[in-house]
């Protein structure tokens, strides 16, 4: 039987509620789990790393920057 070693680099720990909601509800990316970090007591959502995730995060920050320039 072959075993696969899972590493943190395979996952994205999202501590931003607004980013998490965007990734899940707007972009349709699945959340693996929602949990609390025992070291800092902060809640995070866990996503699997992928090209779609990377693109969605870039789009989120691009839209966020665009909105911030519109409100100035």
Biopython code that builds the backbone (N, CA, C, O; Angstrom):
import numpy as np
from Bio.PDB.StructureBuilder import StructureBuilder

atoms = [
    (1, "UNK", "N", (0.839, -1.173, 0.000)),
    (1, "UNK", "CA", (0.000, 0.000, 0.000)),
    (1, "UNK", "C", (0.892, 1.247, 0.000)),
    (1, "UNK", "O", (1.829, 1.352, 0.791)),
    (2, "UNK", "N", (0.587, 2.177, -0.890)),
    (2, "UNK", "CA", (1.361, 3.418, -0.985)),
    (2, "UNK", "C", (0.695, 4.496, -0.130)),
    (2, "UNK", "O", (-0.526, 4.648, -0.142)),
    (3, "UNK", "N", (1.504, 5.229, 0.601)),
    (3, "UNK", "CA", (0.964, 6.315, 1.422)),
    (3, "UNK", "C", (1.346, 7.659, 0.811)),
    (3, "UNK", "O", (2.393, 7.794, 0.178)),
    (4, "UNK", "N", (0.494, 8.632, 1.008)),
    (4, "UNK", "CA", (0.744, 9.982, 0.518)),
    (4, "UNK", "C", (0.900, 10.903, 1.714)),
    (4, "UNK", "O", (0.061, 10.919, 2.615)),
    (5, "UNK", "N", (1.972, 11.661, 1.714)),
    (5, "UNK", "CA", (2.205, 12.584, 2.811)),
    (5, "UNK", "C", (1.583, 13.939, 2.465)),
    (5, "UNK", "O", (1.884, 14.526, 1.426)),
    (6, "UNK", "N", (0.727, 14.415, 3.336)),
    (6, "UNK", "CA", (0.067, 15.699, 3.137)),
    (6, "UNK", "C", (0.850, 16.763, 3.885)),
    (6, "UNK", "O", (1.268, 16.555, 5.024)),
    (7, "UNK", "N", (1.048, 17.911, 3.232)),
    (7, "UNK", "CA", (1.800, 18.999, 3.847)),
    (7, "UNK", "C", (0.957, 20.267, 3.856)),
    (7, "UNK", "O", (0.012, 20.403, 3.079)),
    (8, "UNK", "N", (1.308, 21.189, 4.741)),
    (8, "UNK", "CA", (0.579, 22.454, 4.829)),
    (8, "UNK", "C", (0.584, 23.219, 3.515)),
    (8, "UNK", "O", (-0.362, 23.954, 3.230)),
    (9, "UNK", "N", (1.635, 23.059, 2.703)),
    (9, "UNK", "CA", (1.718, 23.789, 1.441)),
    (9, "UNK", "C", (0.627, 23.354, 0.464)),
    (9, "UNK", "O", (0.369, 24.044, -0.523)),
    (10, "UNK", "N", (-0.012, 22.220, 0.730)),
    (10, "UNK", "CA", (-1.086, 21.720, -0.115)),
    (10, "UNK", "C", (-2.421, 22.400, 0.188)),
    (10, "UNK", "O", (-3.410, 22.180, -0.512)),
    (11, "UNK", "N", (-2.444, 23.225, 1.232)),
    (11, "UNK", "CA", (-3.683, 23.837, 1.690)),
    (11, "UNK", "C", (-3.528, 25.343, 1.903)),
    (11, "UNK", "O", (-2.428, 25.849, 2.124)),
    (12, "UNK", "N", (-4.652, 26.034, 1.831)),
    (12, "UNK", "CA", (-4.693, 27.463, 2.094)),
    (12, "UNK", "C", (-5.543, 27.677, 3.336)),
    (12, "UNK", "O", (-6.727, 27.342, 3.349)),
    (13, "UNK", "N", (-4.943, 28.232, 4.372)),
    (13, "UNK", "CA", (-5.633, 28.540, 5.616)),
    (13, "UNK", "C", (-6.138, 29.973, 5.517)),
    (13, "UNK", "O", (-5.344, 30.913, 5.556)),
    (14, "UNK", "N", (-7.427, 30.144, 5.390)),
    (14, "UNK", "CA", (-8.022, 31.462, 5.180)),
    (14, "UNK", "C", (-8.605, 31.982, 6.496)),
    (14, "UNK", "O", (-9.557, 31.414, 7.032)),
    (15, "UNK", "N", (-8.022, 33.068, 7.008)),
    (15, "UNK", "CA", (-8.482, 33.655, 8.258)),
    (15, "UNK", "C", (-9.411, 34.846, 8.038)),
    (15, "UNK", "O", (-9.917, 35.418, 9.004)),
    (16, "UNK", "N", (-9.643, 35.228, 6.782)),
    (16, "UNK", "CA", (-10.514, 36.353, 6.457)),
    (16, "UNK", "C", (-11.910, 35.844, 6.110)),
    (16, "UNK", "O", (-12.083, 35.093, 5.151)),
    (17, "UNK", "N", (-12.903, 36.256, 6.895)),
    (17, "UNK", "CA", (-14.293, 35.832, 6.649)),
    (17, "UNK", "C", (-14.767, 36.324, 5.290)),
    (17, "UNK", "O", (-15.422, 35.578, 4.562)),
    (18, "UNK", "N", (-14.448, 37.569, 4.931)),
    (18, "UNK", "CA", (-14.914, 38.099, 3.650)),
    (18, "UNK", "C", (-14.257, 37.368, 2.478)),
    (18, "UNK", "O", (-14.927, 37.085, 1.485)),
    (19, "UNK", "N", (-12.977, 37.061, 2.571)),
    (19, "UNK", "CA", (-12.305, 36.308, 1.514)),
    (19, "UNK", "C", (-12.871, 34.894, 1.435)),
    (19, "UNK", "O", (-13.114, 34.386, 0.341)),
    (20, "UNK", "N", (-13.079, 34.270, 2.558)),
    (20, "UNK", "CA", (-13.641, 32.925, 2.592)),
    (20, "UNK", "C", (-15.022, 32.901, 1.932)),
    (20, "UNK", "O", (-15.309, 32.027, 1.113)),
    (21, "UNK", "N", (-15.865, 33.854, 2.287)),
    (21, "UNK", "CA", (-17.203, 33.917, 1.703)),
    (21, "UNK", "C", (-17.130, 34.117, 0.192)),
    (21, "UNK", "O", (-17.889, 33.499, -0.554)),
    (22, "UNK", "N", (-16.223, 34.974, -0.259)),
    (22, "UNK", "CA", (-16.048, 35.206, -1.691)),
    (22, "UNK", "C", (-15.614, 33.918, -2.391)),
    (22, "UNK", "O", (-16.187, 33.537, -3.412)),
    (23, "UNK", "N", (-14.608, 33.257, -1.843)),
    (23, "UNK", "CA", (-14.097, 32.030, -2.462)),
    (23, "UNK", "C", (-15.173, 30.952, -2.537)),
    (23, "UNK", "O", (-15.295, 30.245, -3.537)),
    (24, "UNK", "N", (-15.942, 30.841, -1.474)),
    (24, "UNK", "CA", (-16.938, 29.767, -1.408)),
    (24, "UNK", "C", (-18.225, 30.117, -2.162)),
    (24, "UNK", "O", (-18.668, 29.356, -3.022)),
    (25, "UNK", "N", (-18.820, 31.263, -1.841)),
    (25, "UNK", "CA", (-20.137, 31.594, -2.392)),
    (25, "UNK", "C", (-20.085, 32.218, -3.782)),
    (25, "UNK", "O", (-20.953, 31.955, -4.614)),
    (26, "UNK", "N", (-19.075, 33.038, -4.037)),
    (26, "UNK", "CA", (-18.986, 33.693, -5.345)),
    (26, "UNK", "C", (-18.244, 32.844, -6.373)),
    (26, "UNK", "O", (-18.637, 32.785, -7.538)),
    (27, "UNK", "N", (-17.175, 32.191, -5.937)),
    (27, "UNK", "CA", (-16.330, 31.439, -6.867)),
    (27, "UNK", "C", (-16.608, 29.930, -6.846)),
    (27, "UNK", "O", (-16.086, 29.194, -7.684)),
    (28, "UNK", "N", (-17.413, 29.475, -5.908)),
    (28, "UNK", "CA", (-17.818, 28.072, -5.870)),
    (28, "UNK", "C", (-16.756, 27.094, -5.417)),
    (28, "UNK", "O", (-16.846, 25.902, -5.710)),
    (29, "UNK", "N", (-15.748, 27.580, -4.704)),
    (29, "UNK", "CA", (-14.685, 26.694, -4.217)),
    (29, "UNK", "C", (-15.123, 26.028, -2.912)),
    (29, "UNK", "O", (-15.721, 26.663, -2.044)),
    (30, "UNK", "N", (-14.817, 24.759, -2.795)),
    (30, "UNK", "CA", (-15.232, 24.004, -1.623)),
    (30, "UNK", "C", (-14.332, 24.231, -0.416)),
    (30, "UNK", "O", (-13.109, 24.313, -0.529)),
    (31, "UNK", "N", (-14.968, 24.329, 0.723)),
    (31, "UNK", "CA", (-14.254, 24.447, 1.994)),
    (31, "UNK", "C", (-14.081, 23.036, 2.550)),
    (31, "UNK", "O", (-15.045, 22.277, 2.647)),
    (32, "UNK", "N", (-12.861, 22.696, 2.909)),
    (32, "UNK", "CA", (-12.600, 21.376, 3.487)),
    (32, "UNK", "C", (-13.144, 21.328, 4.911)),
    (32, "UNK", "O", (-13.832, 20.382, 5.296)),
    (33, "UNK", "N", (-12.828, 22.353, 5.677)),
    (33, "UNK", "CA", (-13.302, 22.424, 7.051)),
    (33, "UNK", "C", (-13.172, 23.847, 7.559)),
    (33, "UNK", "O", (-12.436, 24.656, 6.994)),
    (34, "UNK", "N", (-13.887, 24.143, 8.622)),
    (34, "UNK", "CA", (-13.733, 25.399, 9.362)),
    (34, "UNK", "C", (-13.320, 24.984, 10.763)),
    (34, "UNK", "O", (-13.944, 24.116, 11.373)),
    (35, "UNK", "N", (-12.266, 25.608, 11.270)),
    (35, "UNK", "CA", (-11.736, 25.206, 12.574)),
    (35, "UNK", "C", (-11.127, 26.411, 13.283)),
    (35, "UNK", "O", (-11.060, 27.512, 12.737)),
    (36, "UNK", "N", (-10.690, 26.169, 14.505)),
    (36, "UNK", "CA", (-10.053, 27.216, 15.298)),
    (36, "UNK", "C", (-8.601, 26.840, 15.529)),
    (36, "UNK", "O", (-8.298, 25.722, 15.947)),
    (37, "UNK", "N", (-7.703, 27.780, 15.257)),
    (37, "UNK", "CA", (-6.275, 27.574, 15.492)),
    (37, "UNK", "C", (-6.048, 27.543, 17.004)),
    (37, "UNK", "O", (-6.395, 28.492, 17.707)),
    (38, "UNK", "N", (-5.473, 26.463, 17.495)),
    (38, "UNK", "CA", (-5.279, 26.322, 18.942)),
    (38, "UNK", "C", (-4.201, 27.263, 19.475)),
    (38, "UNK", "O", (-4.179, 27.571, 20.667)),
    (39, "UNK", "N", (-3.304, 27.721, 18.593)),
    (39, "UNK", "CA", (-2.232, 28.621, 19.042)),
    (39, "UNK", "C", (-2.701, 30.056, 19.232)),
    (39, "UNK", "O", (-2.271, 30.735, 20.164)),
    (40, "UNK", "N", (-3.591, 30.522, 18.341)),
    (40, "UNK", "CA", (-3.998, 31.933, 18.428)),
    (40, "UNK", "C", (-5.501, 32.122, 18.621)),
    (40, "UNK", "O", (-5.975, 33.255, 18.705)),
    (41, "UNK", "N", (-6.249, 31.032, 18.690)),
    (41, "UNK", "CA", (-7.687, 31.052, 18.956)),
    (41, "UNK", "C", (-8.497, 31.718, 17.833)),
    (41, "UNK", "O", (-9.635, 32.131, 18.056)),
    (42, "UNK", "N", (-7.911, 31.825, 16.617)),
    (42, "UNK", "CA", (-8.617, 32.443, 15.496)),
    (42, "UNK", "C", (-9.243, 31.359, 14.619)),
    (42, "UNK", "O", (-8.679, 30.279, 14.442)),
    (43, "UNK", "N", (-10.425, 31.670, 14.074)),
    (43, "UNK", "CA", (-11.133, 30.740, 13.208)),
    (43, "UNK", "C", (-10.587, 30.860, 11.779)),
    (43, "UNK", "O", (-10.325, 31.962, 11.298)),
    (44, "UNK", "N", (-10.420, 29.717, 11.111)),
    (44, "UNK", "CA", (-9.979, 29.718, 9.718)),
    (44, "UNK", "C", (-10.803, 28.719, 8.918)),
    (44, "UNK", "O", (-11.385, 27.784, 9.468)),
    (45, "UNK", "N", (-10.839, 28.939, 7.610)),
    (45, "UNK", "CA", (-11.437, 27.986, 6.674)),
    (45, "UNK", "C", (-10.300, 27.398, 5.859)),
    (45, "UNK", "O", (-9.363, 28.104, 5.486)),
    (46, "UNK", "N", (-10.383, 26.117, 5.588)),
    (46, "UNK", "CA", (-9.308, 25.418, 4.905)),
    (46, "UNK", "C", (-9.728, 25.067, 3.482)),
    (46, "UNK", "O", (-10.757, 24.429, 3.258)),
    (47, "UNK", "N", (-8.902, 25.502, 2.519)),
    (47, "UNK", "CA", (-9.123, 25.214, 1.105)),
    (47, "UNK", "C", (-7.934, 24.426, 0.579)),
    (47, "UNK", "O", (-6.816, 24.571, 1.073)),
    (48, "UNK", "N", (-8.180, 23.587, -0.430)),
    (48, "UNK", "CA", (-7.085, 22.889, -1.097)),
    (48, "UNK", "C", (-6.454, 23.833, -2.116)),
    (48, "UNK", "O", (-7.160, 24.504, -2.868)),
    (49, "UNK", "N", (-5.117, 23.882, -2.138)),
    (49, "UNK", "CA", (-4.407, 24.730, -3.098)),
    (49, "UNK", "C", (-4.724, 24.272, -4.511)),
    (49, "UNK", "O", (-4.753, 23.074, -4.794)),
    (50, "UNK", "N", (-4.963, 25.242, -5.405)),
    (50, "UNK", "CA", (-5.202, 24.924, -6.815)),
    (50, "UNK", "C", (-5.012, 26.191, -7.631)),
    (50, "UNK", "O", (-4.937, 27.291, -7.083)),
    (51, "UNK", "N", (-4.936, 26.029, -8.937)),
    (51, "UNK", "CA", (-4.851, 27.177, -9.828)),
    (51, "UNK", "C", (-6.113, 28.026, -9.712)),
    (51, "UNK", "O", (-6.039, 29.254, -9.705)),
    (52, "UNK", "N", (-7.264, 27.376, -9.623)),
    (52, "UNK", "CA", (-8.535, 28.106, -9.483)),
    (52, "UNK", "C", (-8.542, 28.944, -8.208)),
    (52, "UNK", "O", (-9.029, 30.075, -8.210)),
    (53, "UNK", "N", (-8.008, 28.398, -7.129)),
    (53, "UNK", "CA", (-7.935, 29.146, -5.870)),
    (53, "UNK", "C", (-7.016, 30.348, -6.021)),
    (53, "UNK", "O", (-7.375, 31.454, -5.615)),
    (54, "UNK", "N", (-5.843, 30.151, -6.595)),
    (54, "UNK", "CA", (-4.896, 31.252, -6.798)),
    (54, "UNK", "C", (-5.522, 32.373, -7.618)),
    (54, "UNK", "O", (-5.386, 33.549, -7.279)),
    (55, "UNK", "N", (-6.207, 32.007, -8.695)),
    (55, "UNK", "CA", (-6.849, 33.007, -9.553)),
    (55, "UNK", "C", (-7.969, 33.732, -8.821)),
    (55, "UNK", "O", (-8.124, 34.945, -8.969)),
    (56, "UNK", "N", (-8.741, 33.011, -8.043)),
    (56, "UNK", "CA", (-9.841, 33.611, -7.284)),
    (56, "UNK", "C", (-9.321, 34.596, -6.238)),
    (56, "UNK", "O", (-9.915, 35.655, -6.039)),
    (57, "UNK", "N", (-8.222, 34.259, -5.570)),
    (57, "UNK", "CA", (-7.639, 35.158, -4.566)),
    (57, "UNK", "C", (-7.133, 36.430, -5.244)),
    (57, "UNK", "O", (-7.345, 37.529, -4.733)),
    (58, "UNK", "N", (-6.472, 36.291, -6.378)),
    (58, "UNK", "CA", (-5.996, 37.466, -7.115)),
    (58, "UNK", "C", (-7.165, 38.355, -7.540)),
    (58, "UNK", "O", (-7.093, 39.580, -7.443)),
    (59, "UNK", "N", (-8.239, 37.726, -8.009)),
    (59, "UNK", "CA", (-9.422, 38.484, -8.430)),
    (59, "UNK", "C", (-10.049, 39.210, -7.244)),
    (59, "UNK", "O", (-10.451, 40.367, -7.373)),
    (60, "UNK", "N", (-10.137, 38.547, -6.094)),
    (60, "UNK", "CA", (-10.704, 39.157, -4.886)),
    (60, "UNK", "C", (-9.934, 40.428, -4.515)),
    (60, "UNK", "O", (-10.537, 41.475, -4.278)),
    (61, "UNK", "N", (-8.607, 40.336, -4.466)),
    (61, "UNK", "CA", (-7.806, 41.499, -4.079)),
    (61, "UNK", "C", (-7.823, 42.584, -5.144)),
    (61, "UNK", "O", (-7.718, 43.768, -4.825)),
    (62, "UNK", "N", (-7.954, 42.197, -6.393)),
    (62, "UNK", "CA", (-8.084, 43.178, -7.471)),
    (62, "UNK", "C", (-9.403, 43.948, -7.339)),
    (62, "UNK", "O", (-9.427, 45.173, -7.459)),
    (63, "UNK", "N", (-10.492, 43.224, -7.093)),
    (63, "UNK", "CA", (-11.795, 43.869, -6.897)),
    (63, "UNK", "C", (-11.799, 44.752, -5.647)),
    (63, "UNK", "O", (-12.369, 45.842, -5.642)),
    (64, "UNK", "N", (-11.160, 44.264, -4.603)),
    (64, "UNK", "CA", (-11.082, 45.022, -3.347)),
    (64, "UNK", "C", (-10.320, 46.336, -3.559)),
    (64, "UNK", "O", (-10.740, 47.382, -3.063)),
    (65, "UNK", "N", (-9.214, 46.285, -4.285)),
    (65, "UNK", "CA", (-8.429, 47.489, -4.579)),
    (65, "UNK", "C", (-9.222, 48.442, -5.449)),
    (65, "UNK", "O", (-9.186, 49.656, -5.245)),
    (66, "UNK", "N", (-9.937, 47.895, -6.419)),
    (66, "UNK", "CA", (-10.753, 48.714, -7.315)),
    (66, "UNK", "C", (-11.849, 49.444, -6.540)),
    (66, "UNK", "O", (-12.098, 50.627, -6.772)),
    (67, "UNK", "N", (-12.493, 48.739, -5.630)),
    (67, "UNK", "CA", (-13.543, 49.351, -4.796)),
    (67, "UNK", "C", (-12.990, 50.433, -3.902)),
    (67, "UNK", "O", (-13.643, 51.452, -3.675)),
    (68, "UNK", "N", (-11.785, 50.221, -3.390)),
    (68, "UNK", "CA", (-11.200, 51.201, -2.482)),
    (68, "UNK", "C", (-10.831, 52.477, -3.233)),
    (68, "UNK", "O", (-10.917, 53.563, -2.658)),
    (69, "UNK", "N", (-10.424, 52.381, -4.499)),
    (69, "UNK", "CA", (-10.108, 53.593, -5.271)),
    (69, "UNK", "C", (-11.376, 54.325, -5.674)),
    (69, "UNK", "O", (-11.349, 55.542, -5.858)),
    (70, "UNK", "N", (-12.487, 53.611, -5.814)),
    (70, "UNK", "CA", (-13.757, 54.240, -6.172)),
    (70, "UNK", "C", (-14.351, 55.036, -5.015)),
    (70, "UNK", "O", (-15.092, 55.993, -5.235)),
    (71, "UNK", "N", (-14.030, 54.646, -3.793)),
    (71, "UNK", "CA", (-14.594, 55.320, -2.624)),
    (71, "UNK", "C", (-13.760, 56.489, -2.146)),
    (71, "UNK", "O", (-14.142, 57.171, -1.194)),
    (72, "UNK", "N", (-12.624, 56.736, -2.789)),
    (72, "UNK", "CA", (-11.755, 57.855, -2.370)),
    (72, "UNK", "C", (-12.143, 59.130, -3.062)),
    (72, "UNK", "O", (-11.526, 60.170, -2.834)),
]
sb = StructureBuilder()
sb.init_structure("model")
sb.init_model(0)
sb.init_chain("A")
sb.init_seg("    ")
for serial, (resi, resn, name, xyz) in enumerate(atoms, 1):
    if name == "N":
        sb.init_residue(resn, " ", resi, " ")
    sb.init_atom(name, np.array(xyz, "f"), 0.0, 1.0, " ", f" {name:<3s}", serial, name[0])
structure = sb.get_structure()
